[in-house]
Amino acid sequence: MKNKINAHENILSLVGKTPLIKLNRVTSKLEGSFYAKYEAFNPGHSNKDRIALHIIESAEKKGLIDKDTTIIETTSGNTGFSLSMVSMVKGYKCIVAVSSKSSPDKIDMLKSMGAKVYVCPSNVPADDKRSYYQVAKRLNEEIKDSFYVNQYFNELNIDAHYETTGPEIWNQTNGNITHLIASSGTGGTISGIGRFLKEKNPEIKIIGVDAYGSVLKKFHETGEFDSKEIYPYRIEGLGKNLIPTSTDFSIIDL
């Protein structure tokens, strides 16, 4: 009898369990120890692999999608790539509506993974029919047997990080983490990790990073959505011109 081959069934089993890497030079003038959760070790090169796999597999368990389903999503690029990868492995069709801020190489990668890509203007209001939010919604309505991931308003976005990234960071730091710093776009990452860490130790500070031209910082501080705060910016995946329900502002300290 031949020895069993030690191999992964497919690339999706590589999602998660990413390493912590100590930051040395960039933090040399700061007090304390700093570590980066290196999410580029995910097969799709970002933490969005976690939510893509979690949301699709949750939908499978609930019977919301089948072999003929088209997966649809709004994305700045990374979530779209992760969904395209998961869809390709599992055999689903995938359509993504991306912002025009997404780099050409990201768009090319999405297409190479088999996704159909709609490029939408970034400098329009969220409720404009040309925005990538509205384009994705329209496609979901028009395409029979389609599933709209809707990461900005999907609680599973938070759950994915609560169930995986948060526990990984807690265990990797042996519970010694004092501050978490994370960018805020959909808010799923900072909310899920922050929620888990706060349950373990309420003294841990959760710090969000927003983009100039985004409404998130002011909303967190005042509870007010201020459209006058919205300005064009080129950063991908960070900041928003709407308030995602996948952001739990109550656990963000700064």
GUKOL-946996 format. One line per 2 residues: number of its first residue (from 1); their letters; for each residue x, y, z of N, C-alpha, C, O, CB. Coordinates in steps of 0.1 Angstrom, whole numbers, plus 5000, padded with zeros to 4 digits. Glycine has a CB too. Layout:
N
NUM	a	X/Y/Z/X/Y/Z/X/Y/Z/X/Y/Z/X/Y/Z | ...
//
This chain:
254
1	mk	5008/4988/5000/5000/5000/5000/5009/5013/5000/5018/5014/5008/4991/5000/5012 | 5006/5022/4991/5014/5034/4990/5011/5043/5002/5000/5043/5007/5011/5041/4977
3	nk	5022/5051/5006/5020/5060/5016/5010/5071/5012/5010/5075/5000/5033/5067/5020 | 5002/5076/5021/4993/5087/5018/5000/5100/5015/5010/5103/5021/4983/5089/5030
5	in	4996/5106/5004/5002/5119/5000/4997/5130/5009/4986/5132/5012/4998/5122/4985 | 5007/5138/5014/5004/5149/5023/5002/5161/5015/5012/5168/5012/5016/5151/5034
7	ah	4990/5164/5012/4986/5176/5003/4973/5181/5007/4964/5175/5013/4986/5172/4988 | 4971/5194/5004/4958/5201/5007/4948/5197/4996/4952/5194/4984/4959/5216/5007
9	en	4936/5195/4999/4925/5192/4989/4924/5202/4978/4923/5199/4967/4912/5189/4996 | 4925/5215/4982/4925/5226/4973/4930/5238/4980/4933/5238/4992/4910/5228/4967
11	il	4931/5249/4973/4937/5261/4978/4929/5268/4989/4935/5275/4997/4939/5271/4967 | 4917/5265/4990/4908/5271/5000/4912/5267/5015/4909/5274/5024/4894/5268/4998
13	sl	4918/5255/5016/4922/5251/5030/4934/5259/5035/4938/5257/5046/4925/5236/5030 | 4940/5267/5026/4951/5276/5030/4947/5289/5036/4955/5297/5041/4960/5278/5019
15	vg	4934/5292/5036/4929/5305/5041/4930/5305/5056/4926/5296/5063/4914/5307/5037 | 4936/5316/5061/4937/5318/5075/4950/5313/5081/4959/5308/5073/4926/5312/5082
17	kt	4951/5314/5094/4963/5309/5101/4976/5316/5096/4986/5310/5094/4965/5294/5100 | 4974/5329/5094/4986/5337/5089/4995/5341/5100/4991/5342/5112/4980/5350/5081
19	pl	5008/5344/5097/5017/5347/5108/5017/5361/5113/5012/5370/5106/5031/5344/5103 | 5022/5363/5125/5026/5376/5130/5040/5379/5127/5049/5370/5129/5023/5378/5145
21	ik	5044/5391/5122/5057/5395/5119/5061/5407/5127/5054/5417/5127/5060/5397/5104 | 5072/5406/5134/5076/5418/5142/5081/5429/5133/5089/5427/5124/5088/5414/5152
23	ln	5077/5441/5136/5081/5453/5129/5093/5459/5136/5092/5462/5148/5070/5464/5127 | 5104/5461/5129/5116/5465/5136/5120/5480/5132/5120/5489/5140/5127/5456/5133
25	rv	5125/5481/5119/5130/5494/5115/5119/5505/5115/5122/5516/5120/5136/5493/5102 | 5107/5503/5110/5097/5513/5109/5092/5518/5122/5087/5529/5123/5086/5508/5101
27	ts	5094/5510/5133/5090/5513/5146/5101/5516/5156/5099/5516/5168/5080/5502/5152 | 5113/5517/5151/5125/5518/5159/5125/5530/5169/5132/5529/5179/5137/5519/5150
29	kl	5118/5540/5165/5118/5552/5174/5106/5553/5183/5103/5563/5190/5118/5565/5165 | 5098/5542/5183/5086/5541/5191/5088/5532/5203/5096/5523/5202/5074/5537/5183
31	eg	5081/5535/5214/5081/5526/5225/5072/5514/5223/5061/5515/5217/5078/5534/5238 | 5076/5503/5228/5067/5491/5228/5071/5482/5216/5081/5485/5209/5053/5495/5226
33	sf	5064/5471/5215/5066/5461/5204/5055/5461/5195/5043/5462/5199/5069/5447/5210 | 5058/5461/5182/5047/5462/5171/5048/5450/5162/5059/5445/5158/5049/5475/5163
35	ya	5037/5444/5158/5036/5433/5150/5025/5435/5139/5015/5441/5141/5033/5420/5158 | 5028/5429/5127/5019/5429/5116/5013/5415/5114/5020/5405/5114/5025/5434/5103
37	ky	5000/5415/5113/4993/5402/5109/4994/5401/5094/4987/5409/5087/4978/5402/5114 | 5002/5392/5089/5006/5392/5075/4996/5384/5067/4998/5373/5064/5020/5386/5073
39	ea	4985/5391/5063/4974/5385/5056/4977/5382/5042/4969/5375/5035/4962/5394/5057 | 4989/5387/5037/4993/5383/5023/4996/5369/5022/4998/5363/5011/5005/5392/5019
41	fn	4997/5362/5033/5000/5347/5033/4987/5339/5029/4988/5327/5027/5005/5342/5046 | 4975/5346/5029/4963/5339/5024/4965/5337/5009/4973/5344/5002/4951/5348/5026
43	pg	4959/5326/5003/4961/5323/4989/4957/5334/4980/4963/5336/4969/4954/5311/4986 | 4947/5343/4984/4943/5354/4975/4950/5367/4979/4947/5378/4974/4928/5356/4976
45	hs	4960/5366/4988/4969/5376/4992/4963/5387/5000/4968/5398/5001/4975/5383/4980 | 4951/5385/5006/4945/5395/5015/4936/5388/5025/4932/5376/5023/4937/5406/5007
47	nk	4932/5396/5036/4923/5390/5046/4909/5388/5040/4900/5382/5047/4922/5399/5058 | 4906/5393/5028/4892/5392/5022/4890/5377/5019/4878/5373/5016/4891/5400/5010
49	dr	4900/5369/5018/4898/5354/5016/4889/5349/5027/4881/5340/5025/4911/5347/5015 | 4891/5354/5039/4884/5349/5050/4869/5351/5049/4860/5342/5051/4889/5356/5063
51	ia	4865/5364/5045/4850/5366/5044/4844/5360/5032/4833/5355/5032/4848/5382/5044 | 4852/5359/5021/4847/5353/5009/4843/5338/5011/4832/5334/5008/4857/5354/4997
53	lh	4852/5331/5018/4850/5317/5020/4839/5315/5031/4830/5306/5029/4863/5310/5025 | 4839/5323/5041/4829/5322/5052/4815/5325/5047/4806/5318/5050/4833/5332/5063
55	ii	4814/5336/5039/4800/5340/5034/4795/5329/5024/4783/5326/5025/4801/5354/5028 | 4803/5325/5015/4798/5315/5005/4795/5302/5012/4785/5296/5008/4809/5313/4994
57	es	4803/5297/5021/4801/5284/5027/4788/5285/5036/4781/5275/5038/4813/5279/5035 | 4786/5297/5042/4774/5299/5050/4762/5298/5042/4752/5292/5045/4775/5312/5058
59	ae	4763/5305/5030/4751/5304/5020/4749/5290/5015/4737/5286/5013/4754/5314/5008 | 4759/5283/5013/4758/5269/5009/4750/5261/5019/4741/5253/5016/4771/5262/5006
61	kk	4754/5262/5032/4748/5255/5043/4733/5258/5044/4725/5250/5048/4755/5257/5056 | 4730/5271/5041/4716/5276/5042/4708/5273/5030/4696/5276/5029/4715/5290/5045
63	gl	4714/5267/5019/4707/5264/5007/4704/5276/4999/4695/5276/4990/4694/5257/5010 | 4712/5287/5000/4709/5299/4993/4715/5300/4979/4712/5308/4971/4714/5311/5001
65	id	4725/5291/4977/4732/5290/4964/4733/5276/4960/4733/5266/4968/4746/5297/4965 | 4733/5274/4946/4735/5260/4941/4745/5261/4929/4751/5272/4927/4722/5254/4936
67	kd	4747/5250/4922/4757/5250/4912/4755/5260/4901/4765/5263/4893/4758/5236/4906 | 4743/5265/4899/4740/5274/4888/4740/5289/4893/4737/5298/4885/4727/5271/4882
69	tt	4743/5291/4905/4742/5304/4911/4754/5313/4906/4765/5309/4904/4743/5304/4926 | 4751/5326/4904/4761/5336/4900/4763/5344/4913/4754/5350/4918/4756/5345/4888
71	ii	4776/5345/4917/4780/5353/4929/4782/5367/4924/4789/5369/4914/4793/5347/4936 | 4776/5377/4931/4777/5391/4927/4782/5399/4939/4778/5397/4950/4764/5397/4922
73	et	4791/5408/4936/4796/5417/4947/4801/5430/4943/4806/5432/4931/4807/5409/4955 | 4801/5440/4952/4807/5453/4951/4820/5452/4957/4822/5447/4968/4798/5464/4957
75	ts	4831/5457/4951/4844/5456/4956/4854/5466/4951/4853/5471/4940/4849/5442/4953 | 4864/5469/4960/4875/5478/4955/4886/5469/4949/4895/5475/4944/4881/5486/4967
77	gn	4884/5456/4949/4894/5447/4943/4897/5434/4951/4896/5423/4945/4906/5454/4940 | 4900/5436/4963/4905/5424/4971/4894/5414/4974/4896/5402/4972/4911/5429/4984
79	tg	4882/5419/4978/4871/5410/4980/4867/5403/4967/4864/5391/4967/4859/5417/4987 | 4867/5411/4956/4863/5405/4943/4873/5394/4939/4869/5384/4934/4863/5416/4933
81	fs	4886/5396/4942/4895/5386/4938/4893/5373/4947/4894/5362/4942/4910/5391/4941 | 4891/5375/4960/4888/5364/4969/4876/5356/4965/4876/5344/4964/4887/5368/4983
83	ls	4865/5364/4961/4853/5357/4957/4854/5350/4944/4849/5339/4942/4841/5367/4956 | 4862/5356/4935/4865/5350/4922/4872/5337/4924/4870/5327/4917/4873/5359/4913
85	mv	4882/5337/4933/4890/5325/4936/4881/5314/4942/4882/5302/4937/4902/5328/4946 | 4873/5318/4952/4864/5308/4958/4854/5302/4948/4851/5290/4948/4857/5314/4970
87	sm	4849/5311/4940/4839/5307/4930/4845/5298/4920/4839/5288/4915/4833/5320/4923 | 4857/5301/4915/4864/5293/4906/4866/5279/4911/4864/5269/4904/4878/5299/4901
89	vk	4871/5277/4924/4873/5264/4930/4860/5257/4931/4860/5244/4929/4880/5266/4943 | 4850/5264/4935/4837/5257/4938/4828/5256/4926/4818/5249/4926/4830/5265/4949
91	gy	4832/5262/4915/4824/5261/4902/4813/5271/4900/4804/5268/4893/4819/5247/4902 | 4813/5282/4907/4802/5292/4905/4807/5303/4895/4819/5305/4894/4799/5299/4919
93	kc	4797/5309/4889/4800/5321/4881/4801/5333/4890/4795/5333/4901/4789/5324/4870 | 4809/5343/4886/4811/5354/4895/4811/5367/4887/4818/5368/4877/4825/5353/4903
95	iv	4804/5377/4892/4804/5391/4886/4808/5401/4897/4802/5400/4908/4790/5394/4880 | 4817/5410/4894/4820/5420/4904/4819/5434/4898/4823/5436/4886/4835/5418/4909
97	av	4814/5443/4906/4813/5457/4902/4824/5464/4910/4824/5464/4922/4799/5463/4905 | 4834/5470/4903/4845/5476/4910/4845/5491/4908/4840/5496/4898/4858/5470/4905
99	ss	4852/5498/4917/4854/5512/4916/4865/5515/4906/4874/5507/4904/4857/5518/4930 | 4863/5527/4900/4874/5531/4890/4887/5534/4897/4897/5536/4890/4869/5543/4882
101	ks	4887/5534/4910/4900/5536/4917/4908/5523/4917/4920/5523/4920/4897/5540/4932 | 4902/5512/4914/4909/5499/4914/4919/5499/4903/4917/5503/4892/4899/5487/4912
103	sp	4931/5494/4906/4942/5495/4897/4940/5485/4885/4933/5475/4887/4955/5491/4904 | 4945/5488/4874/4944/5480/4862/4948/5465/4864/4942/5456/4859/4951/5486/4850
105	dk	4959/5464/4872/4964/5450/4875/4954/5442/4883/4952/5430/4881/4977/5450/4882 | 4947/5449/4892/4936/5442/4900/4925/5438/4891/4920/5426/4892/4931/5451/4911
107	id	4921/5446/4882/4910/5443/4872/4914/5432/4863/4906/5423/4861/4906/5456/4864 | 4927/5432/4859/4932/5421/4850/4932/5408/4858/4929/5397/4852/4946/5424/4845
109	ml	4936/5408/4871/4936/5396/4879/4922/5391/4881/4920/5378/4880/4942/5399/4892 | 4912/5400/4883/4898/5395/4885/4894/5388/4872/4887/5377/4873/4889/5407/4887
111	ks	4897/5393/4861/4893/5387/4848/4900/5374/4846/4894/5364/4841/4896/5396/4836 | 4913/5373/4850/4920/5361/4849/4915/5350/4858/4917/5338/4855/4935/5363/4852
113	mg	4907/5353/4868/4901/5343/4877/4887/5339/4872/4881/5331/4878/4900/5349/4891 | 4883/5345/4861/4871/5341/4855/4859/5350/4858/4848/5347/4854/4867/5327/4859
115	ak	4862/5361/4865/4851/5370/4869/4847/5380/4857/4856/5384/4850/4854/5378/4881 | 4835/5383/4856/4830/5394/4847/4831/5407/4855/4826/5407/4866/4816/5391/4842
117	vy	4837/5417/4850/4840/5429/4857/4833/5441/4851/4833/5444/4839/4855/5432/4858 | 4826/5448/4860/4820/5461/4857/4827/5472/4864/4828/5472/4876/4804/5462/4860
119	vc	4833/5481/4856/4841/5492/4862/4832/5504/4864/4826/5509/4854/4854/5496/4854 | 4830/5510/4876/4820/5520/4879/4828/5533/4884/4838/5531/4891/4810/5515/4889
121	ps	4823/5545/4881/4829/5557/4886/4830/5558/4901/4820/5554/4908/4822/5569/4880 | 4841/5562/4906/4843/5563/4921/4837/5576/4927/4834/5577/4939/4857/5561/4924
123	nv	4836/5586/4919/4833/5600/4924/4818/5603/4922/4815/5614/4919/4841/5610/4917 | 4810/5593/4925/4795/5596/4924/4789/5591/4938/4795/5583/4944/4788/5588/4912
125	pa	4778/5597/4942/4772/5593/4955/4768/5578/4955/4766/5572/4944/4759/5601/4957 | 4767/5572/4967/4764/5558/4968/4751/5554/4962/4749/5543/4957/4765/5554/4982
127	dd	4741/5564/4962/4728/5561/4956/4727/5564/4941/4716/5563/4936/4718/5568/4964 | 4738/5568/4935/4738/5571/4921/4737/5558/4913/4744/5548/4917/4750/5579/4916
129	kr	4729/5557/4903/4727/5544/4896/4740/5539/4889/4741/5527/4886/4716/5545/4885 | 4750/5548/4888/4763/5544/4882/4773/5539/4892/4783/5533/4889/4769/5556/4875
131	sy	4770/5541/4905/4779/5536/4916/4780/5521/4916/4771/5514/4912/4775/5542/4929 | 4791/5516/4921/4793/5502/4921/4783/5495/4930/4780/5483/4929/4807/5498/4924
133	yq	4778/5502/4940/4768/5496/4949/4755/5494/4941/4749/5483/4942/4765/5506/4961 | 4750/5504/4934/4738/5503/4927/4739/5493/4915/4729/5486/4911/4733/5517/4922
135	va	4750/5493/4908/4752/5484/4897/4751/5469/4902/4745/5461/4895/4766/5486/4890 | 4758/5466/4913/4757/5453/4919/4742/5449/4922/4738/5438/4920/4766/5451/4931
137	kr	4735/5459/4929/4721/5456/4932/4713/5453/4920/4705/5444/4920/4716/5468/4940 | 4715/5461/4909/4707/5460/4897/4710/5446/4891/4701/5439/4886/4711/5471/4887
139	ln	4723/5442/4890/4726/5429/4885/4720/5418/4893/4716/5408/4887/4741/5427/4884 | 4720/5419/4906/4713/5409/4914/4699/5408/4911/4693/5397/4912/4715/5412/4929
141	ee	4692/5419/4908/4678/5419/4905/4675/5413/4891/4665/5406/4889/4672/5433/4906 | 4684/5415/4882/4682/5411/4868/4686/5397/4865/4680/5390/4857/4690/5420/4859
143	ik	4696/5392/4873/4701/5378/4870/4694/5368/4879/4695/5368/4891/4716/5378/4872 | 4687/5359/4872/4680/5348/4880/4691/5339/4887/4701/5337/4881/4672/5340/4870
145	ds	4687/5334/4898/4696/5326/4906/4710/5332/4909/4720/5327/4905/4698/5312/4899 | 4710/5344/4914/4722/5351/4918/4722/5354/4933/4712/5355/4939/4723/5365/4910
147	fy	4734/5355/4938/4736/5357/4952/4745/5369/4954/4756/5370/4950/4742/5345/4959 | 4739/5380/4961/4746/5392/4963/4753/5392/4977/4746/5391/4987/4737/5405/4962
149	vn	4766/5391/4977/4774/5390/4990/4771/5402/4999/4769/5400/5011/4789/5389/4987 | 4772/5414/4993/4768/5427/5000/4776/5428/5013/4771/5430/5024/4753/5426/5004
151	qy	4790/5428/5011/4799/5428/5023/4797/5440/5032/4800/5439/5044/4813/5428/5018 | 4792/5452/5027/4791/5464/5035/4779/5463/5045/4779/5470/5055/4789/5476/5026
153	fn	4770/5454/5042/4758/5453/5051/4755/5438/5054/4744/5434/5056/4746/5459/5044 | 4766/5430/5056/4764/5416/5059/4772/5413/5072/4784/5414/5073/4770/5408/5047
155	el	4764/5409/5082/4770/5406/5095/4780/5395/5094/4789/5394/5103/4758/5402/5105 | 4779/5386/5084/4789/5375/5083/4803/5381/5080/4813/5374/5083/4785/5366/5072
157	ni	4804/5393/5075/4817/5400/5073/4824/5401/5087/4836/5398/5088/4815/5414/5066 | 4816/5405/5097/4822/5406/5110/4825/5392/5116/4835/5390/5122/4812/5414/5119
159	da	4815/5383/5114/4816/5370/5120/4829/5363/5115/4835/5355/5123/4804/5362/5117 | 4832/5364/5103/4844/5357/5097/4857/5361/5105/4865/5352/5108/4846/5361/5082
161	hy	4858/5374/5109/4870/5378/5116/4869/5375/5131/4879/5373/5138/4873/5393/5114 | 4856/5375/5136/4854/5372/5150/4858/5357/5152/4863/5353/5163/4839/5374/5154
163	et	4855/5349/5143/4857/5334/5144/4871/5330/5141/4876/5319/5145/4847/5327/5136 | 4878/5338/5133/4892/5333/5128/4903/5343/5132/4912/5340/5140/4892/5331/5113
165	tg	4903/5355/5126/4914/5364/5128/4916/5368/5143/4927/5369/5148/4912/5377/5119 | 4905/5372/5149/4905/5376/5163/4912/5365/5172/4922/5368/5179/4892/5379/5168
167	pe	4907/5352/5172/4913/5342/5180/4928/5339/5176/4936/5337/5185/4905/5329/5178 | 4931/5341/5163/4945/5339/5159/4954/5349/5166/4965/5345/5171/4946/5339/5144
169	iw	4950/5362/5165/4958/5372/5171/4959/5370/5186/4970/5372/5192/4952/5386/5168 | 4948/5367/5193/4949/5365/5207/4959/5354/5211/4967/5355/5220/4935/5362/5212
171	nq	4958/5343/5204/4966/5331/5207/4981/5334/5203/4990/5330/5210/4962/5319/5199 | 4983/5341/5192/4997/5344/5188/5004/5354/5197/5016/5353/5198/4997/5350/5174
173	tn	4996/5362/5204/5002/5372/5213/5001/5367/5228/5005/5373/5237/4995/5385/5212 | 4996/5354/5229/4994/5349/5243/4986/5358/5251/4988/5359/5264/5008/5346/5249
175	gn	4977/5365/5245/4968/5374/5252/4975/5387/5257/4969/5394/5265/4962/5367/5264 | 4987/5390/5252/4994/5402/5256/4991/5414/5248/4997/5425/5250/5009/5399/5257
177	it	4983/5413/5238/4980/5424/5229/4974/5436/5237/4965/5433/5245/4971/5420/5217 | 4978/5448/5235/4972/5459/5242/4965/5469/5232/4955/5475/5236/4983/5467/5249
179	hl	4969/5469/5219/4963/5478/5210/4961/5471/5196/4970/5463/5192/4971/5491/5208 | 4950/5472/5190/4948/5468/5176/4947/5480/5167/4938/5488/5169/4936/5458/5175
181	ia	4954/5481/5156/4953/5491/5146/4949/5485/5133/4956/5476/5128/4966/5500/5145 | 4938/5489/5127/4933/5483/5115/4926/5494/5107/4919/5503/5112/4923/5472/5117
183	ss	4928/5493/5094/4920/5503/5085/4906/5499/5085/4902/5488/5088/4926/5502/5070 | 4897/5509/5081/4883/5507/5081/4877/5510/5068/4878/5521/5063/4876/5515/5092
185	gt	4872/5500/5061/4865/5502/5049/4850/5497/5051/4842/5504/5055/4872/5494/5037 | 4848/5484/5048/4836/5478/5052/4834/5477/5067/4823/5478/5072/4834/5464/5046
187	gg	4846/5476/5074/4846/5476/5088/4845/5462/5094/4846/5460/5106/4834/5484/5094 | 4844/5452/5086/4843/5438/5091/4855/5433/5098/4854/5426/5108/4840/5429/5079
189	ti	4867/5437/5093/4879/5433/5099/4881/5438/5113/4883/5431/5123/4891/5436/5090 | 4881/5452/5114/4883/5458/5127/4872/5455/5137/4874/5453/5149/4884/5473/5125
191	sg	4859/5453/5132/4848/5450/5141/4849/5436/5146/4847/5433/5158/4835/5452/5133 | 4852/5426/5137/4852/5412/5141/4863/5409/5151/4862/5403/5161/4853/5403/5129
193	ig	4875/5414/5147/4887/5412/5156/4885/5420/5169/4887/5414/5180/4900/5417/5149 | 4881/5432/5168/4879/5440/5180/4869/5435/5189/4871/5435/5201/4875/5454/5176
195	rf	4858/5430/5184/4847/5424/5192/4853/5412/5200/4850/5410/5212/4835/5419/5184 | 4860/5403/5193/4866/5391/5200/4876/5396/5211/4876/5391/5222/4873/5382/5190
197	lk	4885/5405/5207/4895/5409/5217/4889/5416/5229/4894/5414/5240/4905/5418/5210 | 4879/5424/5226/4873/5431/5238/4866/5422/5247/4866/5424/5259/4862/5442/5232
199	ek	4861/5411/5242/4855/5401/5250/4865/5394/5259/4863/5390/5271/4847/5390/5242 | 4877/5392/5254/4888/5386/5261/4894/5396/5271/4897/5392/5282/4899/5382/5251
201	np	4895/5409/5267/4901/5419/5276/4896/5433/5272/4900/5438/5262/4917/5419/5275 | 4886/5438/5279/4880/5451/5276/4889/5462/5276/4886/5473/5270/4869/5454/5286
203	ei	4901/5461/5281/4911/5472/5282/4919/5473/5269/4925/5483/5267/4921/5469/5293 | 4918/5464/5260/4925/5465/5247/4919/5476/5239/4906/5477/5238/4924/5451/5239
205	ki	4927/5485/5233/4923/5496/5226/4922/5492/5211/4931/5487/5205/4932/5508/5228 | 4911/5496/5205/4908/5493/5190/4909/5506/5183/4901/5515/5185/4895/5486/5188
207	ig	4919/5508/5174/4921/5520/5167/4919/5519/5152/4925/5510/5146/4936/5525/5170 | 4910/5527/5146/4907/5526/5132/4914/5536/5124/4916/5547/5129/4892/5527/5130
209	vd	4918/5533/5112/4924/5542/5103/4915/5545/5091/4910/5536/5084/4938/5536/5097 | 4912/5558/5089/4902/5562/5079/4910/5570/5068/4921/5575/5071/4890/5570/5085
211	ay	4904/5573/5057/4910/5581/5047/4904/5595/5047/4892/5597/5050/4907/5575/5033 | 4912/5605/5044/4907/5618/5042/4897/5618/5030/4901/5614/5019/4918/5629/5040
213	gs	4885/5623/5032/4875/5623/5021/4865/5612/5024/4855/5610/5016/4882/5620/5008 | 4866/5605/5035/4857/5595/5039/4848/5600/5051/4852/5609/5058/4864/5582/5044
215	vl	4836/5594/5053/4827/5598/5063/4828/5591/5076/4821/5594/5086/4813/5597/5058 | 4836/5580/5076/4836/5571/5088/4841/5578/5101/4835/5576/5111/4845/5559/5085
217	kk	4852/5585/5100/4858/5591/5112/4848/5600/5119/4846/5599/5131/4871/5598/5109 | 4842/5609/5112/4833/5619/5118/4820/5612/5123/4815/5615/5133/4829/5629/5107
219	fh	4816/5601/5116/4804/5594/5120/4807/5587/5134/4799/5587/5143/4799/5584/5110 | 4819/5582/5135/4823/5575/5147/4823/5585/5159/4819/5582/5170/4837/5568/5146
221	et	4828/5597/5156/4830/5607/5167/4817/5614/5170/4815/5618/5182/4840/5617/5162 | 4808/5616/5161/4796/5624/5163/4783/5617/5161/4772/5621/5165/4796/5636/5154
223	ge	4783/5605/5154/4771/5599/5150/4763/5605/5139/4752/5602/5136/4761/5598/5162 | 4770/5615/5132/4764/5622/5121/4770/5618/5108/4782/5617/5106/4766/5637/5123
225	fd	4762/5615/5098/4766/5613/5084/4767/5627/5078/4757/5633/5076/4757/5603/5076 | 4779/5631/5074/4781/5644/5069/4786/5643/5054/4798/5640/5052/4791/5652/5077
227	sk	4777/5645/5045/4781/5644/5031/4791/5654/5027/4798/5653/5016/4769/5646/5022 | 4793/5665/5035/4803/5675/5032/4817/5670/5034/4827/5676/5030/4801/5688/5040
229	ei	4818/5659/5041/4831/5653/5044/4836/5645/5032/4848/5641/5032/4830/5644/5056 | 4828/5642/5022/4831/5633/5011/4839/5641/5001/4835/5651/4995/4819/5627/5005
231	yp	4852/5636/4998/4860/5641/4988/4866/5630/4980/4867/5619/4985/4872/5651/4994 | 4870/5632/4967/4876/5621/4960/4890/5618/4966/4897/5626/4970/4878/5626/4945
233	yr	4892/5605/4967/4906/5600/4971/4909/5588/4964/4901/5580/4959/4906/5598/4987 | 4922/5585/4962/4927/5575/4954/4930/5562/4961/4932/5551/4955/4939/5579/4947
235	ie	4930/5562/4974/4933/5550/4982/4923/5539/4979/4911/5542/4978/4934/5553/4997 | 4927/5527/4977/4918/5515/4974/4914/5508/4987/4922/5505/4995/4925/5505/4965
237	gl	4901/5506/4988/4896/5497/4999/4895/5504/5013/4890/5498/5022/4904/5486/5000 | 4900/5516/5014/4900/5523/5027/4890/5535/5027/4890/5542/5017/4914/5527/5031
239	gk	4882/5537/5037/4873/5548/5037/4860/5545/5030/4859/5535/5022/4879/5560/5032 | 4850/5553/5032/4837/5551/5026/4829/5563/5025/4831/5573/5032/4829/5540/5034
241	nl	4820/5564/5015/4810/5575/5013/4796/5571/5018/4787/5578/5015/4810/5579/4998 | 4795/5560/5025/4783/5556/5032/4787/5550/5045/4799/5548/5048/4775/5546/5023
243	ip	4777/5546/5053/4779/5540/5066/4776/5525/5066/4764/5522/5065/4771/5547/5078 | 4786/5516/5065/4783/5502/5064/4778/5497/5078/4783/5500/5088/4796/5494/5060
245	ts	4768/5488/5077/4763/5482/5090/4773/5471/5094/4772/5466/5105/4749/5476/5088 | 4782/5467/5085/4793/5457/5089/4804/5464/5097/4814/5458/5100/4798/5451/5077
247	td	4802/5477/5101/4811/5483/5110/4804/5485/5124/4794/5491/5125/4816/5497/5105 | 4810/5479/5134/4805/5480/5148/4813/5492/5154/4823/5489/5160/4806/5467/5156
249	fs	4807/5504/5153/4814/5515/5158/4816/5515/5173/4824/5522/5179/4807/5528/5154 | 4808/5507/5180/4808/5507/5195/4821/5501/5200/4824/5504/5212/4796/5500/5200
251	ii	4828/5493/5193/4840/5487/5198/4852/5494/5194/4863/5490/5198/4840/5472/5194 | 4851/5504/5185/4863/5512/5181/4865/5524/5191/4856/5532/5193/4860/5518/5166
253	dl	4877/5524/5196/4880/5535/5206/4884/5548/5200/4880/5558/5204/4891/5530/5215 | 4893/5547/5190/4898/5559/5183/4897/5557/5168/4901/5567/5161/4912/5562/5187
//
